[in-house]
């Protein structure tokens, strides 16, 4: 996903082909992340799948809403580059959360 936002930031505002490549990369990254998250939490407690899925999807859409809100603010102040920077910040935050979770597998 980070690569897609770098493509967006550098060339997406000026080239339709770069925009299409960035969208494709972003979709592949997002779908891969979503599937790996679901397979990971479905393995936690099979009896609680629906409750866990509800919590996951709530957090998923809450993150989407926060990203939309911050993206519009970034657009107002910094345009296309600001939107891509906010997106990269979210990807970086997800990477940090992954590394912290990997370091503490008990949680």
C-alpha positions as CSV (number, residue, x, y, z in Angstrom):
1,X,0.0,0.0,0.0
2,X,2.8,2.4,0.8
3,X,4.1,2.0,-2.8
4,X,0.7,2.9,-4.2
5,X,0.7,6.2,-2.2
6,X,4.2,7.0,-3.3
7,X,3.2,6.4,-6.9
8,X,0.2,8.7,-6.3
9,X,2.3,11.3,-4.7
10,X,4.9,11.5,-7.3
11,X,2.9,11.0,-10.5
12,X,-0.8,10.4,-9.7
13,X,-1.7,14.1,-10.0
14,X,-0.3,14.4,-13.4
15,X,-0.8,11.0,-15.2
16,X,-3.9,8.9,-15.6
17,X,-1.7,5.8,-16.1
18,X,0.1,6.4,-12.8
19,X,-3.2,6.9,-11.1
20,X,-4.5,3.6,-12.4
21,X,-1.4,1.8,-11.4
22,X,-1.6,3.4,-7.9
23,X,-5.3,2.4,-7.6
24,X,-4.4,-1.2,-8.6
25,X,-1.6,-1.4,-6.1
26,X,-3.7,0.1,-3.3
27,X,-6.5,-2.4,-4.0
28,X,-4.2,-5.4,-4.0
29,X,-2.6,-4.2,-0.7
30,X,-5.9,-3.4,0.9
31,X,-7.5,-6.7,0.0
32,X,-4.4,-8.7,1.0
33,X,-4.4,-7.0,4.4
34,X,-8.1,-7.5,4.9
35,X,-8.0,-11.2,4.1
36,X,-4.9,-11.8,6.3
37,X,-6.6,-9.9,9.2
38,X,-9.7,-12.0,8.8
39,X,-7.9,-15.3,8.7
40,X,-5.9,-14.3,11.8
41,X,-8.8,-13.3,14.0
42,X,-11.1,-16.1,12.8
43,X,-8.5,-18.5,14.2
44,X,-8.7,-17.0,17.7
45,X,-12.0,-18.3,18.9
46,X,-14.2,-20.1,16.4
47,X,-17.3,-19.8,18.7
48,X,-16.9,-16.0,18.8
49,X,-16.4,-15.4,15.1
50,X,-19.5,-13.2,14.6
51,X,-18.7,-11.0,17.6
52,X,-15.0,-10.7,16.6
53,X,-16.0,-9.9,13.0
54,X,-18.4,-7.2,14.3
55,X,-15.6,-5.6,16.3
56,X,-13.2,-5.8,13.4
57,X,-15.6,-4.3,10.9
58,X,-16.5,-1.5,13.3
59,X,-12.9,-0.6,13.7
60,X,-12.4,-1.0,9.9
61,X,-15.1,1.5,9.1
62,X,-14.1,3.8,11.9
63,X,-10.6,3.9,10.4
64,X,-12.1,4.6,7.0
65,X,-14.2,7.4,8.4
66,X,-11.1,8.9,10.2
67,X,-9.1,8.6,7.0
68,X,-11.8,10.4,5.0
69,X,-12.0,13.2,7.5
70,X,-8.3,13.7,7.7
71,X,-8.0,13.3,3.9
72,X,-10.4,16.2,3.4
73,X,-8.5,18.4,5.8
74,X,-5.2,17.5,4.1
75,X,-6.7,18.3,0.7
76,X,-7.8,21.7,2.0
77,X,-4.3,22.6,3.2
78,X,-1.9,20.7,1.1
79,X,-3.8,19.3,-1.9
80,X,-2.9,16.0,-3.5
81,X,0.4,15.6,-1.7
82,X,-1.2,16.1,1.7
83,X,-3.8,13.4,1.0
84,X,-1.0,11.0,0.0
85,X,1.0,11.9,3.1
86,X,-1.9,11.3,5.4
87,X,-2.4,7.9,3.7
88,X,1.3,7.1,4.1
89,X,1.0,8.0,7.8
90,X,-1.9,5.6,8.2
91,X,0.1,2.8,6.5
92,X,3.1,3.6,8.7
93,X,0.9,3.5,11.8
94,X,-0.4,0.1,10.7
95,X,3.2,-1.1,10.2
96,X,4.1,0.0,13.7
97,X,1.1,-1.8,15.2
98,X,2.1,-4.9,13.3
99,X,5.7,-4.8,14.6
100,X,4.6,-4.1,18.2
101,X,2.1,-7.0,18.0
102,X,4.7,-9.3,16.5
103,X,7.1,-8.5,19.3
104,X,4.4,-9.3,21.9
105,X,2.7,-12.4,20.5
106,X,0.8,-13.0,23.8
107,X,-1.5,-10.0,23.2
